[in-house]
Amino acid sequence: MAITSSAVIPSNSLEEFRIQFNKLVVDVDGVESGNSFGASIIFEGATADAYETTLIVVDPTADRTITLANATGTVLTTGNSDAGTTTTSSSDADFVLVDDAGVLKKITPANLGVGTPTDITVADESSDTTCFPLFATAATGDLGPKSGSNLTFNSSTGLLGATKLSVADAGTIGSASSASAITIASTGIVTFVDDVVIKDGGTIGVTSAATAMTISSGGIVTFVDDIKIKDGGTIGSASTAAAITISSAGLATFSSSAVVNGTITGTSVKDEDNMASNSATHLASQQSIKAYTDTKASVGIAIALGG
């Protein structure tokens, strides 16, 4: 309740003093009569001005008791709940206050489950087409979960998408039945444990020449440019891995007979009817051999007839 009496100064009359005294008596009697106040209590504060603090209660429907603790501290309200220093560590919290059926209790963050959980309850989800897996920036510690737009997962198809994939030196990539189907060496050499199959008419290439190699449904391989192997490199089959060896000078050596189905052309083939070059390292064409032998045969006949 508000105090209704006013201050009395020396210039006031005795009658004014009597009036204010009687008001003060009423005010004091009102406080002593049971400490009962109306809907609010107004506090002027240290400075008498136009600003006061009003304590208001909601109209009670039963007797209520609010107890102020026997301790020094600051009353927390919705208006000053952010007055404390912000922390991101659960270890800074000594206790958390909880309401247990109307009884105020305290509990440690560990017992409340706040901090780094060891178990997380999850549900099966297999319909979202775009999900973002969560990861942490370290193996241990109190860390916040993170995600990245460059790592996605389609829970409907099971497809995991990433912009890059890196394995350890000599690491393997495979399937449930063949865990080491592909091995990648530290030098980048890729080794397959079995066949490599691409679609009919599929291509193999590089960034600058995506269709460097095309394989038809009949198995014919077409190259858009040169084929190069290392000096002394070999070309072969499963049974004869080194069937052909190519030296640094370009000399091709066959480990067995060379079978050619078709024509042979080039500077190594001489088409000379008179065999004038007399080379020990070149081949003669069928036509030149026939022409040369026909000439020799004609000379022999002429000599025979003349003799």
C-alpha positions in Angstrom: 0.0 0.0 0.0 1.2 3.6 -0.7 2.0 6.0 2.1 -0.6 8.8 2.1 1.1 11.3 4.5 3.3 14.1 3.2 6.5 15.6 4.5 6.1 18.5 7.1 8.6 21.4 6.9 9.2 24.2 9.5 7.1 26.7 7.6 4.0 24.5 7.9 1.4 25.3 10.6 0.6 23.2 13.6 -2.6 22.2 12.0 -0.8 20.9 8.9 1.5 18.9 11.2 -1.6 17.4 12.9 -3.2 16.3 9.6 -0.1 14.7 8.3 0.6 13.0 11.6 -2.9 11.5 11.6 -2.4 10.2 8.1 0.9 8.6 9.1 -0.8 6.9 12.0 -3.4 5.4 9.6 -0.6 4.3 7.3 1.3 2.6 10.1 -1.9 0.9 11.4 -2.6 -0.4 7.9 0.8 -2.1 7.7 0.5 -3.5 11.2 -3.0 -4.9 10.7 -1.7 -8.0 8.9 0.7 -6.8 6.2 -2.0 -7.0 3.6 -1.7 -5.1 0.4 -3.8 -4.7 -2.7 -2.9 -5.9 -6.2 0.4 -4.1 -6.2 3.2 -2.6 -4.2 5.0 0.4 -5.5 8.7 1.1 -4.8 10.0 4.6 -5.3 13.6 3.6 -5.2 16.6 5.7 -4.0 15.6 8.7 -6.1 12.2 10.4 -5.7 11.2 10.9 -9.4 8.6 10.0 -11.9 9.8 6.4 -12.1 8.8 3.6 -9.7 9.0 -0.2 -9.6 5.6 -1.9 -9.2 5.2 -5.5 -7.9 1.9 -6.8 -9.2 0.2 -10.1 -8.4 -2.4 -11.9 -10.4 -5.8 -12.1 -8.6 -5.3 -15.3 -6.5 -7.9 -18.1 -6.5 -6.5 -19.6 -3.4 -3.9 -18.8 -0.7 -0.5 -18.6 -2.3 3.0 -18.3 -0.7 6.1 -17.1 -2.5 9.3 -17.6 -0.4 12.4 -15.4 -0.8 15.5 -17.4 0.0 17.7 -16.6 2.9 20.5 -15.6 0.5 22.0 -12.7 -1.3 21.4 -12.7 -5.0 19.5 -11.4 -8.0 15.9 -12.3 -8.8 15.7 -13.8 -12.3 12.8 -12.7 -14.5 12.0 -13.0 -18.2 13.4 -9.5 -18.6 16.9 -10.2 -17.3 17.3 -14.0 -18.2 20.1 -13.1 -20.7 22.1 -11.0 -18.2 24.6 -13.8 -17.5 27.8 -14.5 -19.5 27.2 -16.8 -22.5 28.9 -20.2 -22.4 29.0 -23.1 -24.9 30.5 -25.7 -22.5 28.2 -28.0 -20.5 31.0 -28.3 -17.9 30.4 -24.8 -16.8 27.0 -25.8 -15.4 27.1 -27.0 -11.8 23.4 -27.7 -11.5 20.2 -27.4 -13.5 17.0 -26.5 -11.6 14.0 -28.7 -12.4 10.4 -28.8 -11.3 9.5 -32.2 -9.8 5.7 -32.1 -9.3 5.9 -28.6 -7.8 9.1 -29.3 -5.8 12.2 -27.4 -6.9 15.1 -29.7 -7.3 18.6 -29.5 -8.8 20.4 -32.0 -11.0 23.8 -32.2 -12.6 24.1 -31.8 -16.4 25.5 -35.4 -16.7 22.5 -36.9 -14.9 20.2 -34.8 -17.1 21.8 -36.1 -20.2 23.3 -32.7 -21.3 26.8 -33.0 -22.8 28.2 -35.6 -25.2 25.7 -38.5 -25.5 27.0 -42.0 -26.0 23.7 -43.3 -27.4 21.3 -41.7 -29.9 17.9 -43.1 -30.7 17.3 -43.0 -34.4 14.5 -44.2 -36.6 14.6 -45.9 -40.0 14.1 -43.4 -42.8 14.1 -44.5 -46.4 12.1 -41.9 -48.3 14.1 -38.7 -48.3 16.0 -38.2 -51.6 18.4 -35.6 -50.3 20.0 -36.0 -46.9 23.2 -34.5 -45.5 25.3 -36.8 -43.3 26.6 -35.3 -40.1 30.3 -35.3 -39.1 32.6 -33.7 -36.6 36.0 -31.9 -37.0 37.8 -34.2 -34.5 37.7 -37.8 -33.3 36.9 -36.9 -29.7 35.8 -34.1 -27.4 32.7 -31.9 -27.0 32.0 -31.0 -30.6 29.1 -29.7 -32.5 27.7 -31.7 -35.5 28.4 -30.3 -39.0 27.3 -31.1 -42.5 28.3 -30.1 -46.0 26.5 -29.5 -49.3 29.2 -31.5 -51.1 28.3 -34.7 -49.2 24.8 -36.0 -49.7 22.9 -39.2 -49.2 19.7 -40.5 -50.9 18.0 -42.6 -48.3 15.5 -43.8 -50.9 18.1 -45.3 -53.3 21.1 -45.7 -50.9 23.3 -43.5 -53.2 26.1 -41.6 -51.4 27.2 -38.5 -53.3 30.5 -36.6 -52.9 32.6 -34.3 -55.0 35.8 -36.3 -54.3 36.8 -39.8 -53.0 40.2 -40.5 -51.6 41.6 -43.9 -50.3 44.9 -44.7 -48.6 47.9 -45.8 -50.7 47.1 -49.4 -51.9 43.6 -48.8 -50.7 40.8 -50.9 -52.1 37.2 -50.3 -53.4 34.8 -53.1 -53.7 31.5 -54.8 -53.0 30.2 -57.2 -50.4 31.3 -60.2 -52.5 34.6 -58.7 -53.7 35.9 -56.2 -51.1 39.2 -55.6 -53.1 37.7 -55.4 -56.6 39.8 -52.3 -57.3 43.2 -51.4 -55.8 44.8 -48.0 -56.2 48.6 -47.8 -55.7 50.4 -44.7 -54.3 51.4 -43.9 -57.8 47.8 -43.9 -59.0 47.9 -47.2 -60.8 44.5 -48.9 -60.7 44.4 -52.7 -60.6 41.2 -54.7 -61.2 40.9 -58.2 -59.8 38.7 -59.2 -62.7 37.2 -58.0 -66.0 36.3 -54.4 -66.7 33.0 -54.2 -68.6 31.5 -51.0 -70.2 28.4 -50.7 -72.3 28.2 -51.4 -76.0 29.7 -48.4 -77.8 31.0 -47.1 -74.5 34.0 -44.8 -74.4 37.1 -44.4 -72.2 39.0 -41.1 -72.1 40.5 -38.2 -70.3 39.3 -34.6 -69.6 40.6 -33.3 -72.9 39.5 -36.3 -75.0 36.5 -38.0 -73.4 36.1 -40.5 -76.3 39.8 -41.4 -76.7 38.8 -45.0 -76.9 35.5 -46.5 -78.1 34.6 -50.2 -77.7 31.9 -51.5 -80.0 29.4 -54.3 -79.2 31.6 -56.6 -81.3 34.7 -55.9 -79.1 36.4 -53.7 -81.7 38.5 -51.0 -80.1 38.8 -47.7 -81.9 41.3 -45.0 -80.9 41.0 -41.4 -81.9 44.7 -40.8 -81.9 48.1 -42.6 -81.4 48.7 -45.5 -79.0 51.9 -45.2 -77.0 53.5 -47.6 -74.5 56.7 -47.2 -72.5 60.2 -48.1 -74.0 60.5 -51.9 -74.0 56.8 -52.2 -73.2 54.8 -55.3 -74.2 51.5 -56.1 -75.7 50.0 -59.5 -75.2 47.1 -61.7 -74.1 46.3 -63.7 -71.0 48.3 -66.7 -72.2 51.2 -64.7 -73.7 51.6 -61.4 -71.8 54.7 -60.4 -73.8 53.6 -61.4 -77.3 54.9 -58.1 -78.8 57.8 -56.1 -77.3 58.4 -52.5 -78.6 61.9 -51.1 -78.0 62.8 -47.4 -77.5 63.8 -47.3 -81.2 60.4 -48.5 -82.3 61.5 -52.1 -83.1 58.6 -54.6 -82.6 59.7 -58.1 -81.7 57.2 -61.0 -81.8 57.6 -63.8 -79.4 56.2 -66.2 -82.0 55.1 -66.2 -85.7 53.5 -63.1 -87.1 50.3 -63.8 -89.0 49.0 -61.0 -91.2 45.5 -61.3 -92.8 45.5 -58.6 -95.4 48.1 -56.4 -97.2 51.5 -55.2 -96.0 52.5 -51.7 -97.0 55.2 -49.2 -96.1 58.8 -48.6 -96.9 59.8 -52.0 -95.6 58.2 -53.6 -98.7 60.1 -53.1 -102.0 58.2 -53.3 -105.3 61.2 -53.6 -107.7 60.8 -55.8 -110.8 64.6 -55.9 -111.2 65.5 -56.3 -107.4 68.0 -53.5 -107.9 68.3 -52.5 -104.2 69.4 -56.1 -103.3 68.3 -55.4 -99.6 68.8 -58.0 -96.9 66.3 -56.3 -94.6 63.3 -55.5 -96.9 60.5 -57.6 -98.3 59.7 -57.9 -102.0 56.2 -57.7 -103.3 54.6 -60.6 -105.0 54.3 -58.7 -108.2 58.0 -57.8 -108.3 59.0 -61.4 -107.5 56.9 -62.6 -110.4 58.3 -60.0 -112.8 61.8 -60.8 -111.8 61.5 -64.5 -112.1 59.7 -64.2 -115.5 62.6 -62.1 -116.7 65.1 -64.7 -115.6 63.1 -67.5 -117.1 62.9 -65.8 -120.5 66.7 -65.3 -120.5 67.3 -68.9 -119.7 65.0 -70.1 -122.5 66.7 -67.8 -125.0 70.1 -69.1 -124.0 68.9 -72.7 -124.4 67.4 -72.0 -127.8 70.5 -70.2 -129.0 72.8 -72.9 -127.8 
